[in-house]
Amino acid sequence: MAPLNYSRLTMIMSMTLFLLIILGSVNAQLSTSFYSTSCPKLSSTVQSTMQSAISKEARIGASILRLFFHDCFVNGCDGSILLDDTSSFTGEKNANPNRNSARGFEVIDNIKTAVENVCPGVVSCADILAIAAADSVAILGGPSWNVKLGRRDAKTASQSAANTAIPAPTSNLNTLTSMFSAVGLSTKDLVTLSGGHTIGQARCTTFRTRIYNETNIDTSFATTRQSNCPNAAGSGDNNLAPLDLQTPISFDNNYFKNLAQN
């Protein structure tokens, strides 16, 4: 498998992440100029707050991108992942794919506060999350795209839906293809969006089986990961390792090169 051409990766990533942004919003009239009159400082406000957060912790950019992805896979990009539990529903924050791993809620809160200061009661949290995810990728050196806006915030959330709709790290190719297809995404979209793993960190509990039990893995790499991820379940489960060995805080195509090299 030859390394992917970065310029083509950039083009594909831009197109596909744009597609993800409009998931679940077929009936809405989204537009890049949705807030141009009602909140002209929206873009600069989100970007500056996101830049400040990434300057403090580069990993948070990956966390925001993942937060957006997990939001979109459950009933569309409606901000439902941001909702706390209430007496009428159990939300998504403590669903299996999100518990002890979904991060960045306080960053979205900070952005929302900043946006409310310049245009109170105008911009949805769902749109803020969409813009923040795009800014995170661009700030970390990846492609940029124009985010279509105009989403309405969810008023409810479903932990059970999050448990069943979000792909697990243990999913095989057939399962992944099927789950992406269920939300209108092709196999190419699956491959492209997987490239988002070029940034961020993974917990030991999510890759322990691979580094100890699988054979299609570079042995020196497996040994390196084993040094910080004990074989025994429950020991070091939350120890972290970069998803991209070479450039863990730069949005590039090394994730794909790593795959090709096992």
C-alpha positions as CSV (number, residue, x, y, z in Angstrom):
1,M,0.0,0.0,0.0
2,A,1.6,3.2,-1.2
3,P,1.4,6.3,1.1
4,L,-1.5,8.6,0.2
5,N,-0.8,11.8,-1.7
6,Y,-1.3,14.6,0.9
7,S,-2.8,17.1,-1.5
8,R,-5.4,14.5,-2.5
9,L,-6.0,13.6,1.1
10,T,-6.6,17.3,1.9
11,M,-9.2,17.5,-0.9
12,I,-10.9,14.3,0.2
13,M,-10.8,15.3,3.9
14,S,-12.4,18.7,3.1
15,M,-15.2,17.1,1.1
16,T,-15.9,14.4,3.5
17,L,-15.8,16.4,6.7
18,F,-18.1,18.8,5.0
19,L,-20.5,15.9,4.4
20,L,-20.3,14.9,8.0
21,I,-21.1,18.4,9.0
22,I,-24.5,18.2,7.3
23,L,-25.4,14.8,8.6
24,G,-28.8,14.8,10.1
25,S,-29.7,18.2,8.7
26,V,-31.3,17.2,5.4
27,N,-34.5,19.1,6.3
28,A,-32.7,22.2,7.4
29,Q,-31.6,25.1,5.2
30,L,-28.0,25.3,6.1
31,S,-25.9,28.2,4.8
32,T,-22.4,29.5,5.3
33,S,-23.9,33.0,5.7
34,F,-26.6,31.9,8.2
35,Y,-25.3,34.3,11.0
36,S,-23.6,36.9,8.8
37,T,-26.1,39.5,9.9
38,S,-27.3,38.3,13.3
39,C,-23.7,37.4,14.6
40,P,-21.0,38.8,12.3
41,K,-18.3,38.1,14.9
42,L,-19.1,34.5,15.3
43,S,-16.3,33.0,13.2
44,S,-13.5,35.1,14.8
45,T,-14.9,34.5,18.3
46,V,-15.0,30.8,18.0
47,Q,-11.6,30.6,16.3
48,S,-9.8,32.8,18.9
49,T,-11.3,30.8,21.8
50,M,-10.4,27.5,20.2
51,Q,-6.9,28.8,19.4
52,S,-6.5,29.7,23.1
53,A,-7.6,26.2,24.2
54,I,-5.3,24.4,21.8
55,S,-2.4,26.7,22.9
56,K,-2.9,25.4,26.4
57,E,-3.3,21.8,25.4
58,A,-2.9,20.6,21.8
59,R,-4.7,17.4,22.5
60,I,-8.0,19.3,23.0
61,G,-8.2,19.9,19.3
62,A,-8.5,16.2,18.7
63,S,-11.0,15.9,21.6
64,I,-13.3,18.5,20.0
65,L,-13.1,16.8,16.6
66,R,-14.1,13.5,18.3
67,L,-16.8,15.2,20.2
68,F,-18.3,16.4,17.0
69,F,-18.0,13.0,15.3
70,H,-19.8,11.3,18.3
71,D,-22.5,14.0,18.2
72,C,-23.2,13.5,14.6
73,F,-23.5,9.7,14.7
74,V,-26.4,9.9,17.1
75,N,-29.4,11.4,15.5
76,G,-27.4,13.9,13.5
77,C,-25.3,16.9,14.4
78,D,-27.7,18.4,16.9
79,G,-25.5,19.0,20.0
80,S,-27.2,16.3,21.9
81,I,-23.9,15.0,23.2
82,L,-23.6,18.3,25.2
83,L,-26.7,17.7,27.3
84,D,-26.6,16.5,30.9
85,D,-29.0,13.9,32.2
86,T,-32.4,15.2,33.3
87,S,-35.4,13.6,35.0
88,S,-36.9,12.8,31.6
89,F,-33.9,11.3,29.8
90,T,-30.4,9.8,30.3
91,G,-28.0,11.5,28.0
92,E,-25.0,10.5,25.9
93,K,-22.1,11.7,28.1
94,N,-21.9,8.4,30.0
95,A,-22.7,6.1,27.1
96,N,-20.0,3.4,26.6
97,P,-18.2,5.3,23.7
98,N,-18.1,8.5,25.7
99,R,-17.7,7.6,29.4
100,N,-14.2,8.5,30.7
101,S,-13.2,9.5,27.1
102,A,-15.4,12.3,25.7
103,R,-13.5,15.5,26.4
104,G,-13.8,19.2,25.7
105,F,-17.2,20.1,27.1
106,E,-15.7,23.0,29.1
107,V,-14.2,24.3,25.9
108,I,-17.5,24.4,24.1
109,D,-19.0,26.1,27.3
110,N,-16.3,28.7,27.1
111,I,-16.9,29.3,23.4
112,K,-20.6,29.5,24.0
113,T,-20.0,32.1,26.7
114,A,-17.8,34.2,24.4
115,V,-20.4,33.9,21.6
116,E,-23.2,35.0,23.9
117,N,-21.2,38.1,24.8
118,V,-21.2,39.2,21.2
119,C,-24.6,38.0,20.1
120,P,-26.8,36.7,22.9
121,G,-29.4,34.1,22.2
122,V,-28.6,33.7,18.5
123,V,-26.2,30.8,17.8
124,S,-27.0,27.2,18.6
125,C,-24.6,25.0,20.5
126,A,-24.7,22.5,17.7
127,D,-23.3,25.1,15.3
128,I,-20.7,26.1,17.8
129,L,-19.5,22.5,18.0
130,A,-19.4,22.2,14.2
131,I,-17.3,25.4,13.8
132,A,-15.0,24.4,16.7
133,A,-14.3,21.0,15.1
134,A,-13.4,22.7,11.8
135,D,-11.2,25.2,13.5
136,S,-9.4,22.5,15.5
137,V,-8.4,20.7,12.3
138,A,-7.2,23.9,10.6
139,I,-5.3,25.1,13.7
140,L,-3.4,21.8,13.9
141,G,-2.3,22.1,10.3
142,G,-5.1,20.2,8.5
143,P,-7.5,21.3,5.7
144,S,-10.0,24.0,6.2
145,W,-13.6,24.1,4.9
146,N,-16.6,26.4,5.0
147,V,-19.0,25.2,7.6
148,K,-22.7,25.4,6.7
149,L,-24.7,26.6,9.7
150,G,-28.3,26.9,10.9
151,R,-28.7,23.8,13.1
152,R,-31.2,23.7,15.9
153,D,-30.1,22.3,19.3
154,A,-31.5,19.0,20.5
155,K,-33.8,19.2,23.5
156,T,-33.3,15.5,24.4
157,A,-30.6,12.9,24.2
158,S,-30.4,9.1,24.2
159,Q,-27.7,7.0,26.0
160,S,-29.0,3.9,24.3
161,A,-28.7,5.4,20.9
162,A,-25.1,6.5,21.6
163,N,-24.3,2.9,22.7
164,T,-25.5,1.4,19.5
165,A,-24.8,4.1,16.8
166,I,-21.2,5.1,17.6
167,P,-18.5,2.8,16.0
168,A,-16.4,1.0,18.6
169,P,-12.6,0.7,18.4
170,T,-13.1,-3.1,18.2
171,S,-15.4,-3.0,15.2
172,N,-14.3,-5.0,12.2
173,L,-14.4,-3.7,8.6
174,N,-17.9,-5.1,7.9
175,T,-19.3,-3.5,11.0
176,L,-17.7,-0.2,10.3
177,T,-18.8,-0.1,6.7
178,S,-22.4,-0.9,7.8
179,M,-22.5,1.7,10.5
180,F,-21.1,4.4,8.2
181,S,-23.6,3.4,5.5
182,A,-26.4,3.8,8.0
183,V,-25.7,7.5,8.2
184,G,-25.2,8.0,4.5
185,L,-21.4,7.7,4.4
186,S,-19.5,5.6,1.9
187,T,-16.4,3.4,2.3
188,K,-14.3,6.2,1.0
189,D,-15.8,8.5,3.7
190,L,-15.0,5.8,6.3
191,V,-11.3,5.7,5.2
192,T,-11.1,9.5,5.0
193,L,-12.7,10.2,8.3
194,S,-10.5,7.6,9.9
195,G,-7.6,10.0,9.1
196,G,-8.8,12.1,11.9
197,H,-6.9,9.7,14.1
198,T,-3.7,11.5,13.0
199,I,-4.2,13.7,16.1
200,G,-5.1,12.8,19.7
201,Q,-4.4,10.1,22.3
202,A,-5.9,6.7,22.9
203,R,-6.4,4.9,26.3
204,C,-4.6,1.6,26.9
205,T,-7.9,-0.2,27.3
206,T,-8.8,0.5,23.7
207,F,-5.6,-0.9,22.2
208,R,-4.4,-3.5,24.7
209,T,-5.8,-6.5,22.7
210,R,-4.0,-5.4,19.6
211,I,-0.5,-4.9,21.1
212,Y,-0.6,-8.2,23.0
213,N,-2.7,-10.6,20.9
214,E,-2.5,-9.7,17.2
215,T,0.2,-10.6,14.8
216,N,-0.2,-8.0,12.0
217,I,1.6,-5.4,14.0
218,D,5.1,-4.1,14.0
219,T,6.9,-5.9,16.8
220,S,9.0,-2.9,18.0
221,F,5.9,-0.7,18.0
222,A,4.0,-3.3,20.0
223,T,6.8,-3.5,22.5
224,T,6.9,0.3,22.8
225,R,3.2,0.5,23.5
226,Q,3.4,-2.5,26.0
227,S,5.8,-0.5,28.2
228,N,2.9,1.9,29.1
229,C,0.0,-0.5,28.8
230,P,0.1,-3.6,31.1
231,N,-1.5,-6.8,29.8
232,A,-3.7,-7.2,32.8
233,A,-7.2,-5.7,32.4
234,G,-7.8,-3.0,35.0
235,S,-4.1,-2.1,35.2
236,G,-3.2,1.2,33.5
237,D,-6.5,1.2,31.5
238,N,-6.4,5.0,31.3
239,N,-2.7,5.3,30.4
240,L,-2.4,7.3,27.1
241,A,-0.5,6.9,23.9
242,P,-0.5,9.0,20.8
243,L,-2.6,7.7,17.9
244,D,0.1,8.9,15.4
245,L,3.6,7.9,16.5
246,Q,5.4,10.5,14.4
247,T,3.4,13.7,14.7
248,P,0.7,13.3,17.3
249,I,-0.3,17.0,17.4
250,S,-0.1,17.7,13.6
251,F,-3.0,17.0,11.3
252,D,-1.2,15.2,8.4
253,N,-1.4,11.8,6.6
254,N,1.0,9.9,8.9
255,Y,-1.9,7.9,10.3
256,F,-2.3,6.2,6.9
257,K,1.5,5.7,6.6
258,N,1.4,4.1,10.1
259,L,-1.3,1.7,9.0
260,A,0.6,0.6,5.9
261,Q,3.6,-0.1,8.2
262,N,1.5,-2.1,10.7
